[in-house]
């Protein structure tokens, strides 16, 4: 059962003049290019099964978009289109895709090209998993003392001589160092972190995926200054003001945050541990998270030995990430999470609905039920982690959930199988 792994990347930099996504108050279109945007992919093949992750440096993908990427990649490689996870890195300094354009029509092909390159470059590899911490980079944007997740997870592939082929890493931080006043195309801190890793591992490629971070923003020097000046009064649930206003962000801060994350990943690589038996499997299922009418999302998972790569549509709060890590740990599995893999909607914890705020109002506007998060967590437990060693805790408790802490102050399957699941009637 020889494992093969391949990495690929392809430029998706849009032309200047495209509308940009990420901020409702942004005026104007892209006027400059700060750094290239890319689509990046990693392919796994073992025992006749194959699967891929394809990521693009955009804020969000239209709901129909991943299917088009999957079909194009399947046509070029023979890989089953249901075995491909497609997601956005969630930079807020990339192109908007909500309106028809020549660029939007071309983008699925460009993303599939990254997957095609990863397929062509696959080679025998040994797979390793690890975790580490990148501290002082995050702040909960809904509550000053709210939780953040400073733990990242990574998978690295090496050839027989021990040379790194690539690194897939997941971290819970919004790509919003730059704000609405920025009209320069950029992958934000994500691009810097990847560059730092690749500089430290010549010949390797770095692929970033966003862990649950729907309520997590970068804690930049300018944000620290504002907190020192205004304190907790600066926090507001208005998406145009307070901590949601990122207009003080600079590209120096992009470099600082991204470099700190990339260097933390590099420091953690020596502590990696081998992934268990090279067995590749996966599944997908549908969960109804609607209030009055059906609202379906489709989580999916890759299983690589004793590691689960869990891909979730939407923007999930850090509490969901903590609960999922605890769930996987209790089941004796190691976890790497991917968000923004499909339908774009905030999925706040139930208790957040009583607090209100931007993310909650956005969720309500899309018809989400107040127990949507709980339905998703229960479905993941049932589909992936039912045989566990101890009772699952579905809600993160401050100071107890794995990898998450509260801040105070400024400082196996046989390929993918789709099934229906979840609270209320199933989506069809």
C-alpha positions in Angstrom: 0.0 0.0 0.0 2.5 2.6 -1.2 1.4 6.2 -0.5 2.0 8.8 -3.1 1.7 12.6 -2.5 1.9 15.5 -4.9 1.8 19.3 -4.5 0.9 21.8 -7.2 0.3 25.6 -7.5 -0.9 27.8 -10.3 -1.3 31.6 -10.6 -4.8 33.0 -10.3 -3.9 36.6 -10.0 -6.7 38.7 -11.5 -6.4 41.7 -13.7 -6.4 45.1 -12.1 -9.8 46.7 -12.1 -11.6 43.7 -10.7 -14.0 44.3 -7.8 -12.6 43.1 -4.5 -14.3 41.0 -1.8 -14.4 41.0 1.9 -15.8 44.4 3.1 -19.2 46.0 2.5 -17.7 49.5 2.9 -14.9 49.1 0.3 -15.1 51.6 -2.6 -13.4 51.1 -5.9 -11.7 48.2 -7.6 -8.2 46.7 -7.5 -5.7 49.4 -8.4 -2.4 47.6 -7.6 -0.8 44.2 -7.1 1.0 43.7 -3.8 1.6 39.9 -4.2 0.5 37.1 -6.5 -2.6 35.0 -5.7 -2.3 31.3 -6.3 -4.4 28.1 -6.3 -2.6 25.4 -4.4 -3.4 21.7 -4.3 -2.2 18.5 -2.6 -3.1 15.0 -3.9 -3.0 11.7 -2.0 -3.0 8.3 -3.7 -2.9 4.9 -2.0 -4.2 1.4 -2.8 -6.1 2.5 -5.8 -7.8 5.4 -4.1 -7.0 9.1 -4.6 -8.2 12.4 -3.1 -7.2 16.0 -3.4 -7.5 19.4 -1.7 -7.6 22.5 -3.9 -7.4 25.9 -2.3 -7.7 29.4 -3.9 -6.6 32.8 -2.6 -10.0 34.3 -2.6 -12.4 35.4 0.1 -15.2 33.1 -0.8 -16.4 30.8 -3.6 -19.9 30.8 -5.0 -21.9 27.8 -3.9 -21.8 26.2 -7.4 -18.1 26.8 -7.8 -16.5 23.8 -6.1 -18.5 21.4 -8.3 -17.1 23.0 -11.5 -13.5 22.7 -10.2 -14.1 19.0 -9.2 -15.4 18.1 -12.6 -12.6 19.8 -14.5 -10.0 18.1 -12.3 -11.7 14.8 -12.8 -11.7 15.2 -16.5 -7.9 15.8 -16.5 -6.7 13.2 -14.0 -9.4 10.5 -13.8 -9.7 11.2 -10.1 -13.4 10.8 -9.0 -14.9 14.3 -8.7 -16.4 13.4 -5.4 -12.9 12.9 -4.0 -11.9 16.5 -4.3 -12.2 19.1 -1.5 -12.4 22.7 -2.8 -12.1 25.7 -0.5 -11.0 29.4 -0.2 -8.1 30.6 1.9 -10.4 33.6 2.9 -8.1 36.5 2.1 -10.1 39.7 2.2 -7.8 41.3 -0.4 -8.7 39.2 -3.3 -11.3 39.3 -6.2 -15.0 39.3 -5.7 -16.8 36.4 -7.5 -20.4 37.3 -7.0 -20.9 38.8 -10.5 -20.3 37.3 -13.9 -17.0 38.1 -15.4 -14.4 36.6 -17.7 -12.1 36.1 -14.7 -14.8 34.3 -12.7 -15.5 32.0 -15.7 -11.7 31.2 -16.0 -11.0 30.6 -12.3 -12.4 27.1 -12.0 -10.0 26.0 -14.8 -7.0 27.8 -13.1 -7.8 26.0 -9.8 -8.1 22.7 -11.6 -4.7 23.3 -13.1 -3.2 23.4 -9.6 -4.8 20.0 -8.9 -3.5 18.7 -12.2 0.0 19.7 -11.4 -0.2 18.1 -8.0 -1.4 14.9 -9.7 1.4 14.9 -12.2 4.0 15.5 -9.4 2.8 12.8 -7.0 5.6 10.5 -5.9 6.2 7.9 -3.2 6.2 9.7 0.2 6.1 9.3 3.9 3.5 11.4 5.7 3.9 13.1 9.1 1.6 15.0 11.4 2.3 17.6 14.0 0.9 20.5 15.9 2.5 23.7 17.3 1.6 27.1 18.6 1.8 30.6 17.1 1.1 32.9 20.0 0.1 36.5 20.2 -1.3 36.8 16.7 -5.1 36.4 17.4 -7.9 38.3 19.1 -11.5 37.4 19.5 -13.4 40.1 17.7 -16.7 39.6 19.6 -15.4 39.7 23.1 -12.1 41.0 24.5 -11.7 38.0 26.8 -13.2 35.6 24.3 -11.4 32.4 23.2 -8.7 32.2 20.6 -7.0 29.1 19.1 -3.2 29.5 18.9 -2.6 25.9 17.9 -1.9 25.0 14.3 -1.9 21.5 12.8 0.2 20.4 9.8 0.8 17.4 7.5 4.2 17.2 5.8 5.3 14.8 3.1 8.9 13.6 2.7 10.5 11.5 0.0 12.7 8.4 0.8 15.7 10.6 1.4 13.9 12.8 4.0 13.5 15.8 1.7 10.3 17.8 2.3 7.9 17.7 -0.7 5.4 20.0 0.9 3.5 21.2 4.0 -0.3 21.4 4.5 -1.1 23.6 7.6 -4.2 24.8 9.3 -4.5 27.9 11.5 -7.5 29.8 13.0 -7.0 33.4 11.8 -9.0 35.6 9.4 -7.2 37.0 6.4 -8.0 40.6 7.4 -4.8 42.3 8.3 -5.6 44.7 5.5 -8.9 46.6 5.6 -11.6 48.0 3.3 -9.3 50.9 2.3 -6.8 48.6 0.7 -7.1 48.3 -3.1 -4.0 46.2 -3.6 -4.5 42.5 -4.5 -2.9 40.3 -1.8 -3.1 36.9 -0.1 -2.7 38.9 3.2 -0.6 37.2 5.9 -1.4 33.8 4.4 0.9 34.4 1.4 3.7 35.5 3.7 3.4 32.4 5.9 3.6 30.2 2.9 6.6 32.0 1.5 8.5 31.8 4.8 7.9 28.0 5.0 9.0 27.5 1.4 12.1 29.6 2.0 12.9 27.3 4.9 12.3 24.1 2.9 13.8 24.7 -0.5 11.9 22.7 -3.2 8.8 22.2 -1.0 5.4 23.8 -1.4 3.2 25.2 1.4 -0.6 24.9 1.4 -2.7 26.9 3.9 -6.2 26.0 5.0 -8.3 28.1 7.4 -9.3 26.4 10.7 -12.5 27.6 12.4 -11.9 31.4 12.8 -15.3 33.1 12.2 -14.8 35.2 15.3 -11.0 35.6 15.2 -9.0 38.6 13.8 -5.3 39.4 13.6 -3.9 41.1 16.7 -1.7 43.6 14.9 0.4 46.4 16.5 -2.2 49.0 15.3 -5.0 47.0 16.9 -3.0 46.8 20.2 -2.6 50.6 20.0 -6.3 51.1 19.6 -7.1 48.7 22.5 -4.6 50.6 24.7 -6.3 53.9 23.8 -10.0 52.9 23.9 -10.1 49.6 25.9 -13.1 47.4 25.7 -15.3 50.3 24.6 -13.7 49.9 21.2 -15.4 46.5 20.7 -18.7 46.8 18.7 -21.0 44.4 16.8 -21.2 47.0 14.0 -19.3 45.4 11.0 -18.2 48.9 9.9 -16.6 50.2 13.1 -14.6 49.2 16.1 -12.6 46.0 15.9 -14.3 45.2 12.6 -12.7 48.2 11.0 -9.4 47.0 9.7 -8.4 50.3 8.0 -5.3 50.7 10.2 -3.7 47.6 8.8 -0.5 47.9 6.8 1.6 45.6 4.7 4.3 45.8 7.3 1.8 44.2 9.6 0.9 41.6 7.0 4.6 40.7 6.9 4.9 40.6 10.7 1.9 38.3 11.2 2.6 36.0 8.3 6.3 35.7 9.2 5.5 34.8 12.8 3.1 32.1 11.7 5.4 30.7 9.1 8.4 30.6 11.4 6.3 28.9 14.1 5.4 26.1 11.6 9.0 25.7 10.7 10.1 25.4 14.3 7.5 22.7 14.9 8.5 20.5 12.0 11.2 18.5 14.0 8.5 17.4 16.4 6.4 15.7 13.7 5.2 12.1 14.1 4.6 9.5 11.5 1.0 9.0 10.2 -0.3 5.5 10.8 -0.9 2.8 8.3 -1.1 4.3 4.8 -4.8 3.8 4.2 -6.8 6.4 2.4 -10.6 6.7 2.7 -13.3 9.3 3.1 -17.0 10.2 3.2 -19.3 13.1 2.7 -22.8 13.7 4.2 -25.5 16.4 4.3 -26.8 18.2 7.3 -29.9 20.4 7.5 -29.1 23.5 9.6 -32.2 25.5 8.6 -34.7 27.2 10.9 -37.9 27.5 9.0 -36.8 25.9 5.7 -34.1 23.4 4.8 -30.6 24.8 4.6 -28.1 22.1 3.7 -24.4 22.0 4.1 -22.1 19.1 3.1 -19.2 18.3 5.4 -16.6 15.8 4.1 -13.6 14.1 5.5 -10.4 12.4 4.2 -8.9 9.7 6.4 -5.2 9.2 6.0 -4.1 6.5 8.4 -4.9 7.9 11.9 -5.4 11.4 10.6 -8.7 12.9 9.7 -8.9 16.0 7.4 -12.3 17.5 8.1 -13.7 20.0 5.6 -16.6 22.2 6.6 -18.6 24.7 4.5 -19.0 28.1 6.1 -17.4 30.2 8.8 -17.3 28.4 12.1 -16.4 29.9 15.5 -13.3 28.9 17.4 -15.5 27.1 19.9 -16.5 24.7 17.2 -12.8 24.0 16.4 -12.1 23.3 20.0 -15.1 20.9 20.3 -14.0 19.0 17.1 -10.4 18.7 18.3 -11.6 17.3 21.6 -14.0 14.9 19.8 -11.2 13.6 17.5 -8.8 13.2 20.5 -11.4 11.2 22.4 -11.8 8.9 19.4 -8.0 8.4 19.2 -7.6 10.3 15.9 -5.6 13.3 14.9 -7.3 16.2 13.2 -6.7 18.9 10.6 -9.6 21.2 9.9 -10.6 23.1 6.7 -13.3 25.8 6.5 -14.8 27.8 3.6 -15.3 24.6 1.7 -18.6 25.4 0.1 -21.7 27.4 1.2 -20.7 30.7 2.8 -22.5 31.3 6.1 -21.5 32.0 9.7 -22.3 29.1 12.0 -22.3 30.7 15.5 -22.6 28.5 18.7 -26.1 28.5 20.1 -25.2 30.8 23.0 -24.0 33.4 20.6 -27.5 33.9 19.2 -28.6 35.5 22.5 -25.7 37.9 22.3 -26.5 39.0 18.7 -23.9 40.8 16.6 -22.8 40.9 13.0 -22.1 37.2 12.6 -25.4 36.2 14.2 -27.5 38.5 12.1 -25.7 37.2 9.0 -26.5 33.6 10.1 -30.2 34.5 10.7 -30.4 36.2 7.3 -29.5 32.9 5.7 -32.1 31.0 7.6 -29.8 29.2 10.1 -31.3 27.6 13.1 -29.9 28.5 16.5 -28.8 24.9 17.1 -27.1 24.7 13.7 -23.6 24.4 15.2 -24.9 21.6 17.5 -26.4 19.7 14.6 -23.1 19.9 12.7 -21.0 18.7 15.7 -23.4 15.8 16.4 -23.3 14.8 12.7 -19.5 14.8 12.7 -19.4 12.7 15.9 -21.9 10.2 14.4 -20.2 10.0 10.9 -16.6 10.1 12.0 -16.0 9.5 15.7 -18.8 7.3 16.9 -16.5 4.7 18.3 -14.8 6.8 21.0 -13.0 6.0 24.2 -14.9 8.6 26.4 -17.9 10.8 26.4 -17.8 13.6 23.9 -18.1 17.1 25.0 -19.8 19.1 22.3 -19.2 22.5 23.9 -15.8 24.0 24.6 -15.2 25.0 28.2 -12.8 27.9 28.8 -9.3 26.6 29.7 -10.3 22.9 29.0 -10.8 22.6 25.2 -7.8 21.4 23.4 -5.7 24.1 21.9 -8.0 27.0 22.8 -7.5 29.5 25.5 -9.2 32.8 26.6 -7.4 36.1 26.2 -7.7 38.9 28.6 -6.6 42.4 27.8 -4.8 43.4 24.6 -2.1 41.7 25.2 -12.3 4.7 7.0 -14.0 4.2 4.2 -13.7 3.0 0.6 -13.7 6.3 -1.1 -16.2 9.1 -0.4 -19.7 8.0 0.5 -22.5 10.6 0.6 -25.4 10.2 3.0 -28.0 12.4 4.6 -27.9 13.3 8.3 -28.7 15.9 10.9 -31.5 17.5 12.8 -35.0 18.0 11.1 -35.7 16.5 7.7 -32.8 15.6 5.4 -31.8 17.8 2.5 -32.5 16.2 -0.9 
